[in-house]
Amino acid sequence: MSQVLYVPRRLLEETRTHLQKEAPREGVGLWAGRR
């Protein structure tokens, strides 16, 4: 998770919340794929 340091916590939390509301499974897959 060291690569997420440059990502603002606000954006990260907002994105996580949005993904959880829209598509939890797909969201997790996208985040895992972005690594």
A tleap script that builds the chain and sets N, CA, C and O, in Angstrom:
source leaprc.protein.ff14SB
mol = sequence {
  NMET SER GLN VAL LEU TYR VAL PRO ARG ARG
  LEU LEU GLU GLU THR ARG THR HIE LEU GLN
  LYS GLU ALA PRO ARG GLU GLY VAL GLY LEU
  TRP ALA GLY ARG CARG
}
set mol.1.N position { 0.834 -1.201 0.000 }
set mol.1.CA position { 0.000 0.000 0.000 }
set mol.1.C position { 0.866 1.248 0.000 }
set mol.1.O position { 0.367 2.352 0.214 }
set mol.2.N position { 2.148 1.082 -0.236 }
set mol.2.CA position { 3.062 2.233 -0.238 }
set mol.2.C position { 2.829 3.098 -1.475 }
set mol.2.O position { 3.181 4.278 -1.487 }
set mol.3.N position { 2.237 2.511 -2.510 }
set mol.3.CA position { 2.005 3.262 -3.744 }
set mol.3.C position { 0.804 4.193 -3.618 }
set mol.3.O position { 0.586 5.040 -4.484 }
set mol.4.N position { 0.029 4.044 -2.557 }
set mol.4.CA position { -1.177 4.861 -2.392 }
set mol.4.C position { -0.870 6.136 -1.609 }
set mol.4.O position { -1.773 6.924 -1.328 }
set mol.5.N position { 0.401 6.340 -1.257 }
set mol.5.CA position { 0.778 7.512 -0.462 }
set mol.5.C position { 0.469 8.804 -1.206 }
set mol.5.O position { 0.040 9.784 -0.596 }
set mol.6.N position { 0.686 8.813 -2.532 }
set mol.6.CA position { 0.481 10.039 -3.297 }
set mol.6.C position { -1.000 10.312 -3.556 }
set mol.6.O position { -1.352 11.359 -4.099 }
set mol.7.N position { -1.859 9.383 -3.175 }
set mol.7.CA position { -3.299 9.572 -3.392 }
set mol.7.C position { -3.929 10.202 -2.150 }
set mol.7.O position { -3.798 9.669 -1.048 }
set mol.8.N position { -4.618 11.340 -2.327 }
set mol.8.CA position { -5.269 12.022 -1.203 }
set mol.8.C position { -6.239 11.095 -0.475 }
set mol.8.O position { -6.961 10.321 -1.103 }
set mol.9.N position { -6.249 11.181 0.847 }
set mol.9.CA position { -7.145 10.304 1.615 }
set mol.9.C position { -8.602 10.606 1.291 }
set mol.9.O position { -9.430 9.697 1.241 }
set mol.10.N position { -8.918 11.872 1.072 }
set mol.10.CA position { -10.313 12.238 0.754 }
set mol.10.C position { -10.749 11.540 -0.523 }
set mol.10.O position { -11.815 10.926 -0.571 }
set mol.11.N position { -9.920 11.636 -1.558 }
set mol.11.CA position { -10.269 11.014 -2.835 }
set mol.11.C position { -10.382 9.505 -2.671 }
set mol.11.O position { -11.292 8.879 -3.215 }
set mol.12.N position { -9.457 8.929 -1.924 }
set mol.12.CA position { -9.472 7.476 -1.725 }
set mol.12.C position { -10.754 7.044 -1.014 }
set mol.12.O position { -11.417 6.096 -1.435 }
set mol.13.N position { -11.094 7.746 0.062 }
set mol.13.CA position { -12.303 7.390 0.816 }
set mol.13.C position { -13.555 7.594 -0.026 }
set mol.13.O position { -14.454 6.752 -0.024 }
set mol.14.N position { -13.615 8.716 -0.749 }
set mol.14.CA position { -14.790 8.989 -1.592 }
set mol.14.C position { -14.931 7.917 -2.664 }
set mol.14.O position { -16.030 7.437 -2.943 }
set mol.15.N position { -13.801 7.550 -3.259 }
set mol.15.CA position { -13.832 6.524 -4.310 }
set mol.15.C position { -14.273 5.187 -3.736 }
set mol.15.O position { -15.088 4.483 -4.331 }
set mol.16.N position { -13.726 4.840 -2.571 }
set mol.16.CA position { -14.098 3.563 -1.943 }
set mol.16.C position { -15.586 3.538 -1.642 }
set mol.16.O position { -16.262 2.545 -1.913 }
set mol.17.N position { -16.100 4.631 -1.082 }
set mol.17.CA position { -17.526 4.695 -0.750 }
set mol.17.C position { -18.369 4.584 -2.013 }
set mol.17.O position { -19.372 3.871 -2.036 }
set mol.18.N position { -17.958 5.288 -3.062 }
set mol.18.CA position { -18.699 5.257 -4.320 }
set mol.18.C position { -18.707 3.851 -4.907 }
set mol.18.O position { -19.744 3.357 -5.351 }
set mol.19.N position { -17.539 3.213 -4.902 }
set mol.19.CA position { -17.443 1.862 -5.456 }
set mol.19.C position { -18.288 0.889 -4.636 }
set mol.19.O position { -18.940 0.008 -5.196 }
set mol.20.N position { -18.278 1.045 -3.328 }
set mol.20.CA position { -19.055 0.146 -2.470 }
set mol.20.C position { -20.547 0.303 -2.747 }
set mol.20.O position { -21.303 -0.666 -2.678 }
set mol.21.N position { -20.963 1.524 -3.059 }
set mol.21.CA position { -22.387 1.766 -3.326 }
set mol.21.C position { -22.759 1.283 -4.728 }
set mol.21.O position { -23.791 0.638 -4.915 }
set mol.22.N position { -21.918 1.597 -5.705 }
set mol.22.CA position { -22.225 1.247 -7.098 }
set mol.22.C position { -21.998 -0.243 -7.368 }
set mol.22.O position { -22.934 -0.967 -7.707 }
set mol.23.N position { -20.748 -0.694 -7.216 }
set mol.23.CA position { -20.428 -2.099 -7.510 }
set mol.23.C position { -19.260 -2.559 -6.654 }
set mol.23.O position { -18.106 -2.432 -7.065 }
set mol.24.N position { -19.540 -3.088 -5.474 }
set mol.24.CA position { -18.492 -3.520 -4.531 }
set mol.24.C position { -17.515 -4.496 -5.171 }
set mol.24.O position { -16.305 -4.278 -5.114 }
set mol.25.N position { -18.009 -5.554 -5.772 }
set mol.25.CA position { -17.118 -6.577 -6.349 }
set mol.25.C position { -16.292 -5.991 -7.484 }
set mol.25.O position { -15.077 -6.184 -7.531 }
set mol.26.N position { -16.936 -5.285 -8.391 }
set mol.26.CA position { -16.205 -4.695 -9.524 }
set mol.26.C position { -15.213 -3.656 -9.025 }
set mol.26.O position { -14.096 -3.568 -9.534 }
set mol.27.N position { -15.614 -2.872 -8.035 }
set mol.27.CA position { -14.730 -1.838 -7.490 }
set mol.27.C position { -13.458 -2.448 -6.925 }
set mol.27.O position { -12.357 -1.969 -7.198 }
set mol.28.N position { -13.608 -3.493 -6.146 }
set mol.28.CA position { -12.433 -4.149 -5.560 }
set mol.28.C position { -11.541 -4.685 -6.667 }
set mol.28.O position { -10.317 -4.592 -6.578 }
set mol.29.N position { -12.139 -5.242 -7.703 }
set mol.29.CA position { -11.358 -5.785 -8.820 }
set mol.29.C position { -10.588 -4.682 -9.525 }
set mol.29.O position { -9.426 -4.866 -9.887 }
set mol.30.N position { -11.235 -3.525 -9.724 }
set mol.30.CA position { -10.560 -2.413 -10.399 }
set mol.30.C position { -9.387 -1.918 -9.573 }
set mol.30.O position { -8.297 -1.694 -10.100 }
set mol.31.N position { -9.615 -1.746 -8.266 }
set mol.31.CA position { -8.531 -1.251 -7.401 }
set mol.31.C position { -7.377 -2.243 -7.384 }
set mol.31.O position { -6.212 -1.847 -7.426 }
set mol.32.N position { -7.702 -3.540 -7.321 }
set mol.32.CA position { -6.649 -4.567 -7.285 }
set mol.32.C position { -5.901 -4.569 -8.614 }
set mol.32.O position { -4.693 -4.804 -8.650 }
set mol.33.N position { -6.623 -4.307 -9.712 }
set mol.33.CA position { -5.987 -4.307 -11.035 }
set mol.33.C position { -5.120 -3.075 -11.237 }
set mol.33.O position { -4.136 -3.131 -11.975 }
set mol.34.N position { -5.469 -1.952 -10.590 }
set mol.34.CA position { -4.690 -0.715 -10.756 }
set mol.34.C position { -3.295 -0.869 -10.178 }
set mol.34.O position { -2.365 -0.188 -10.610 }
set mol.35.N position { -3.139 -1.765 -9.195 }
set mol.35.CA position { -1.813 -1.976 -8.609 }
set mol.35.C position { -0.896 -2.440 -9.714 }
set mol.35.O position { 0.286 -2.687 -9.472 }
savepdb mol mol.pdb
quit
